């Protein structure tokens, strides 16, 4: 009788198993991850980089054909001077720099800043920085331009690489950049209709330098920066000097001066 009653009882059914994605531990883990990642995702979506509105056109190592102090020097192992393709449309010193040369003793950096946005761009600072110094660098040749169109190129800022000194030129005085006494740099606001022009005179008389110039600017509520990498040198004796002369037909010709550089810089432009 007892066995009959036992056989008549059915085992209680097991409750249905819930899917793994509904398990409390899984749900709490996902919720925690979302709480952690949500601010990061929101920041990425709302703070994406703005389109590059600032245009930078530079002339280097001379900001105009009137600048006769500037020369270009090719590091040893670089392109031979006679392999340069010299044209009437481009300053030969610019051609040399595009081939890998550095400015020699003096350089003139011209920056034209343009704005493709409807919002004005405010240039907050201009800062040079030396990245490397090679006191005993070797150079294959120096290229000069002995004739120009007259006076010197316009210059407003000065950078002495040998002493890492960046100044604002005010009349006949050099005032440290950023000093309360330094005059404001003109053209520091760039609009679509009004570009800005910045000129930097560079001096290098003691070594070969790799350096950069960083422009920090704001557009709307965003702060951005643009870095320009440059190379300058000087103070190396015994480097052969070449000149470039322009013929009556406009063609340019390379002239070996049969002279070499001195360890002492020429003048103080």
N, C-alpha and C positions, 0 to 999 in steps of 0.2 A: 504494500500500500504506500509506504513512504517513498519507495523507488518510483512508483507510478506518479506520485505528486511531484517528485524532483524532475522527472522527465517532462511533466506538464508545464513546469516553469521555463520560461525563455530568458536567456541572458539579456540584461539591459543593453540596448544599442549604444555604441560609442558615438559621442557627439561628432559632427562633421569637422574635419580638419580645415582650419582657415588658411587661405593662401599666404605664402611667405611674405608677400608685400603688404599684408595687413597685420603682420606680427607687431606687437607694441614696441619691441626692441628696434625693429627696422624703422618703424615710423618715427620713433624718437631720434634715431641717428640721422635720418634725412632731415627732420625738422631742425636739428642742431646745425647741420651743414648749411642749410639755407639761411639760417640766422647769421652765420659767419660770413658766407659768400655774398649775401645780398648787397651789403654796402660796397664791396669791391666791384661787383658787376655794375652797380649803379654809377660808381665813379668812372668806370671804363666807358660807359655809354654816354655820360654827360660831360666828360672832360677829355674827349678825343682831341688830338692836336688840330689846331685851326689850319686852314689852307695857308701855304706859304705866300703871304701877301707882300712881304718885303723883297724887293729885287735889289741886288748888289752888283753893280758893274765897276770893276776896278781897272785902273791903269797902273802898271808896275813893271820895271823899277823907275820909270820916269812918267810924270803926269803930263808931259807935253814935249814937243820937239825943241822948245826953247831951253830946256834944262840940259846944260852941258857938263855939269859936275858929275852926274851919275855915269857909272860904267857897269859892265856885267862881267862876271868871272865864272869860268867853267871849272868845276872840281876835276881833279885828275881822274882819268878814265872815262870822262864824259865825251860828248860829241866833238870831233875836231872842228876848229873854227872855220875851216874851208868847206865844211859840209853844211854850213848854215845856208838856208835859202833866203837870201836878202831881197826884199821887195820895196818899192817906193811907198806902198800903202801902209807899211808897219815900221815903227822905229826899230832899228837893228838890235837895240838893247832889249826890247820886248821880245823880239824873235829869239835872242839868246836865252832869256829866262824861260820861255816856253820850251826850249830844248833842254832845260835842266840847270841853267846857270843861276848864280846868286847876284844880288846887287853888290857892287864893289865900292867900299868906303862911304858913299852916300847913296841914298835912294829916295825917290819921291813917290809916295803912294796916294793915288787919287781915288776916292770912292764916290760914286753916284748912287744915291739911294732912291728907289722908286716904290710906289705903293699901288697895288692892283685892287685894293679893297676900298669900299666906301668909308670905312672907319679910319680916322687918322692914326698914324704910327708915331709913337713918342720914343725917341732914342734916349735911353736912360744913362748909358755909360759906354765908353770906348776904352778897352783895357788891353794893353799888350802884355805878353808873357814869353819869356825866354824858355824854350824847351830843352835845348842842348847847346853846349859850347865846346868847340874843338880848337884849342889854341894853336896847334901845329898842323893845320889842314894843308893839303897840297892842291895846287890849281894848275890847270894846263895853259890857260890864256885869259887875258883881260881884253874886253872890247869896248872902245870908246867911240863917241861921236863928236868930232872936233868943231863942227859948225852947227849953228841953230838959227832961231829966228829972232833972237834979241835977249830980253831980260829973263830972269829966273821964273820958274813955275811958281804959282801961288802956294804958300805954305802957311798952315795955321797951328798945327800940332807938331811937336818934335819928340823923337824917341832916340835917346842915346843908349845903344845896346851895350856899350862897354861899361857903363855905369848903371844900367837898368833904370834910366831916368826919363820919365814921360812928362812933358811940360806943354803949357799953352803959351804961344808966342803973343805977347802984348806989346806992340811997338818994338822997342829994342830990348825988352825984358823977357825972360823965360820964367814963368810961374808954374809951380808944380800942379799937375792936373788934379782936380778935385779939391784944391785949396779954396777956402772962402774968398781969397783975393783974386782967384783966376776968373777972367771974364767968361761969360757963357759962350758955348760953341754955337755959332749961327746955324740955322737950318736943322735943328734937332727934332722938329716935327715934320713928318713926311705925309703928304696927302696925294691923292690921285693926280691933282693938277700941279702940285708944287713938290718937285724932288728936292733932295738935300745933297750938298756937296761937302765932302770932308777931305782935307789934305794933311798928310803926315810926312814930315821930313825925317829920314832915318839916317843914323850915323853909326858906322861899324869900322873900327880901326885896330882891333886887337885880336881878333879870332874869327872863326867861322861860326855863325849862329843859325840855328833853326828856331823860329819863333812864330807866334801867332797873334792876331788881333781879334778880340771878341767884341761884337756889338750886342749889347743887351737892350731890348726894346719891349714896349707894351703895345698891344692892340686890343681895344676893348678892355676886358678884365684879365687878359692872358699876358703873362710875361714869357718872352722867348729870347733866343740868342742865335747869333750866327758867327761862326769862327772862320777866319781866313789864315791859312798856313803860308808862311813866307820864309825866305832864306837870304841872309846877308853876310858879307865877309869883308875883311880888310886886314892890313898889317902884315901881309906875307910878302917877303922880298923875293925878287928874282923871277917873277912871272912875266912871260912875254906879253907885250902890249900891241894890240892891233887897232887901227882906226878904220872907219867906214867913210868914204867920200861919195858924193852924188855927182854923176857926170851930167853933161848938158842935155842928154836925152832922158834923164830921170833914172837911169840905172845906177845901182849902188855897187861900189867896188871895195874890196878888202885890201888894206894897205898894212904891210908889216913895218912898224916904226923902228925896228931893230933896237928897241929900248925895253927895259924890264921894270917891274914895280919896285918901290922902296918899302921898307918896313914902317915908314912914317906916312901918315895920311896927308893928302894935299889939302891945303886951305881949311876952312871951317865954314861950309855952306849951310 
